[in-house]
C-alpha cells in the first residue's frame, strides 16, 4: 500500500530544508521510487510505503539497482510493520534495504545516525569492539569478570569485542553502566553500498528483452557495470566505477509514443542533472527524434550501431 501524498510532501520539504536537491516521482509512471535526493556526495533513493512489509523482492531489487545507478543508497520510509507502528530511532530491514519511520528519516537527513535496529528476536545494537576492549582493560577486568558483571557469557563478551555478534539494548545499557561509557556503534545508512555493488556484479538475472540484453552485453564487454531496470525512466545504467561516471540509456520501441518518451526523459534528465550523469536515447525512429530533440538538447539520440562509440566517449 502506498503512502499518502502528504508524507511525500513532508519528506520533500524536509530534504530541501536540509540542502538536498530532489526529484519527485509524481505518479505519472509506476516507477520504483518516490524520491531521489542529493546533497554533496550523499544520494538517496527513497520508497514510501504505509506498511514496509508490502515491499516485495522485485521492487527491492529495482531500488537497489537504481541506487547503484546513481551512486546512492536505497531507503524505505514507512509507518507500520505487522500492524505495529515503526519505532522512532530504530532501523528495520527489507531484502537488504534499511527501512525507517518518518521521524527517523528526518534525523538521518539532519546527519544523526540511528543506533538501534530491529530483527527477529527484538531490538539490537552494534558494539564498538575496540572501544569495549579498551575500556575493559583500562578497568583491569578480564573477559570473565566483565561477563559476570553484565550477566552474559564470557564468549559473548569475546564476540562483542571481535564484532561478531550484536548486543541487546539491555546488555548495551549494562555495559555502559559497568564501563562508564557507551560502546554502541551508530548504524551507517550508506553501509549497504558495497554489498549492493557486489550483489549486482554477481547477479545472473535473465534479461528478456533482446535489445536490452544486447546493449547490456556491449556495455559489459567495454568493462562497465550495468544495471537493467524495469521501473525507472530509463532501461539501463552503465557505470564506470573507477571514473565515477555513469550514463543512463533509454530505449525507444516501435510502440513508444512521443508523450511516453517525453514523460520518461523529463524525469531521467532531472536525475542525471543532480547525479552528474549522461542520458542517451537509443532510437531508430527519426520522426520521434526530430519531434523531441529540440526539447531535450542535453540528450544524445543514437542508433544501435553508434552505441559503443558513444559509451566510450561518455564514460572513458
N, C-alpha and C positions, 0 to 999 in steps of 0.2 A: 504494500500500500504506500502510495507516495505521500510525502509530507505536504502540508498546506503551503500556499504561495506566500503567506505571511512570514513563515520561518525562512523561506528563501530570501525575502526582502530583508529580514533581520540580519541574517548572516552576511549578505552582500554589503549592507550598510556598515557592519562591524569591520569587515575586511577593508573597505575603503577608508574608514576612520583610522585604521591601523597602518595605512600607507600602501595597501595592496592594489594592484591593477586587477580587474576582474573581467571574466567573460561568463555571461549567464546563458544557459540553455532555457529558452522560454517556452518549450513545449511544441515548437513548430515541427520538430522531428523527434523521434524516440531515441535520443542519444543516451549513453550510459551514465553521463554526468549531469549535474545541475549547475555546478560552478567550477570554474578554473581560476586560480588566483596566483599572482606572483608579487613578491617583494624581494628585490635584490636576487639572491641565489635561492630563496625559498619559493617552491612552486607546489601548489596543492590541486588535486583533482578530487572534488567533493561530490558525494552522492547523498541526498537527503531522503530519509525514509521514516515513516511513522514507527514501524517495528523493524529493528535491524535483522530479525530472523527472516524477513521477507527478501533479503538479498540472496539470490540464488548464485550458484557457482558460475554460470556463464556471464552474468553481469560482473561478478568479482574479477573474473579473468579479463574482461573488457576494461575495467577500471585500472587494473594493474598494467595492462598493455598501454593504455592511454597515458598513464603516469610515467611509464618508461619513455614513451614517445616525446614527452615534453621535458624530461629530466626532473620529474617531480615525485610527489608522494600521494598515494590514494588515501582517502579518508571517508568513512561513513559517519554521518551525523544523524542520530535518531532520537526517538522519545521513549521507546519501550523495548523490552526483550522478555519473551514468555509472559506477556501481560503485566510485567512489572516495570515501573519507571527506571530508566537508566540512572545510575547514581552519579552525582557530580564528583569530579576529581578521579573518576575511575575509567580505565581504558578496557574496552571489550575487544573481541576479535571475531571476524567472519572471513573464512577462507584466506587467512594470512593478511587481512586488511584491518587496521585499527579502526575501532568504532567508539564514538563518544556521544554524550548528550550536548545540547546547545551551549550550556554554561561552560562545560569543559572545553568545547571548541573555542569559545571566546577567550578563555585563559591561554590556550595554545597559541592563538593569533597574537596575543599580547606578550608571548615569549615565555610563559610559565609552563614548564613541562609537568605532566601528571606523574604520580609516583605509585599509584595503585592500579592493578589490573585484575580483571575477573577471569576465572577459568573454572572448570568443573572442580567442585570442592570448596569454593569460596573466593575470598579476596587475598591477593598476594602482593609482595613487593620484591624487587630485585635488590640484592645485598651488594654493597661495595666491599668485595672480599679483601682487597689490600688494606682498606681503612679498618675493617674489622680486625684483621690480624695485628695491625699496628697498635690499635687501642688495647687489644687483649694483652699483647706482650708488654706494653707500657705499664699495665697494671699488674704485671707479674702473674697472669693467670694462664694455666695450662688449658689445653682443649677440654679436658675432662672437668676441670674446675668451672670454666665458663658454662659448659653444658649443664652442669648440676645447678648452677645459679639461675640459668634461664629456663630449665625444665625440659631440655631436649637431649638427644643422644650426642655423644662425642662425635659420631660420624656425621651428624647434621651440621655441627659447627665446622667440621672439616670441609663439608660440601659447600657451606656458605662462603668460606674463605677462598675456595677454588672457583667460585662462580658456577658450580654445577647444579645447585638446587635453589629454589626460591624460598622465602620465608613468609609465614602468615603474618597478618597485621599484629596479632597478639605477640608473636615471637619477636617481631621487629621492635615493638614497644618495650618488651622486656630487655632486649639487648641494649636499647638506648638507656633504660633505667640503670642497668648494671655498669655500662661503659661511660655514661655521661654525655654521649653524643649520638646523633642519628647516624646509622650506617646504611640508610636507604639510598639507592641509586635511582635518579629520575629516569623515566621512560622516554627515549628518543623516538619521536614520531617518524623521523627520517631513517630509522634503523632498518626498515624493510627494503630500502632501495637496492642494496646489493643482492638480497635474496630474490627480488623480483627480476633483476637483470639475469641472474643465474637461471631462474625458472624459465625465462623467455628463451634463452640460448639453448636450453636443454629440451624445450618443448618440441613435440613431434606432431603437433596438430595438423590434420589434413585440411588443406585449403581446397574447397570445392570449385570455386570459380577459376576456370583455366587461365583467364587473363591475369587475375591477381596472382595465381601460382607462378605464372611466367615472370611477372615483374619481381616477385619475391626472389626467384632464382637468380635473376640478373643482378639484383642488389646484393644478395648474399655472395655471389661469385666475385663481386667487387670488394668484398671484405666488410660490408656493413651489417649491423644487426637490424633485423627487420621485424616490425610488429604489424600484423594484419588485423584489421578492425572491422567490425560489423555494425557497431552502434556509435559511430563517430562521423564527423563531417568529411572525413577522408578515409580511404580504404587501407592505406599503408603509410607507415612512417619508417624511413631509412635513417639510421643513426650511426654517425661516426663517433664512437665513444672517446677516442683519443683526442680528436679535434673539438669535441663537444659541439658538433654541428649536426643539424637534422633537417630533413626535407619531408614534407607531407605530400603524398601523391593521391590525387583524386581521379578516379577513372570515370569515363563517360560511356554509358552503354547506349545501345540503339533506342531503348525505351526512355532514356533520361530526357526530361523536358528542361527548357531554359529556366523555368521557375524553380524546379527542384535543384538544379545545379547552382543557381544564384543563391538559394537559401543555404546550401551547404558551404559555398565559398565565403559567404559573409561571415559565418562562424569560424571557418578554417583560418581565414585571414586574421581575425581577431586573436585567435590562439597563437598563430605564427608571430604576430607583432609583439606579444608580450613574452614569447619564449625564444625570440630571435631565430625563427625557423624560416625555411623557404616553402613555397607552395607550387607544385607542378600539377597541371591538369593534363591527363593523358586522353587525347580525343582525336578521332578521325572525322569528326563532324565539323566541317569547315563553316557551315552556316551558323551553328551554335557558337562556334569560336568567334565569328565576326560579331554576333549579337552581344556577346558578353565581354570580349577582350577590352573594349573601351571602358567598361565599368570597373574592370579589375586589372588595371595596368601594372600592378605589382605581382601578377600571377603569370607564370610561363605556360603557354599551351604548346604541347609537344605531341609528335607522333610516336608510335611504339619504337620505330627504328632509330629515333633520336634520343630515346630514354637514357641509354648508357652514357652518351656524351654529356647529357645534362646532369646526370647523377655525379659524374666525375667533376664537372665544373662547379657544382654547388657544394659538394661535400668534401672535396680534397683541398 
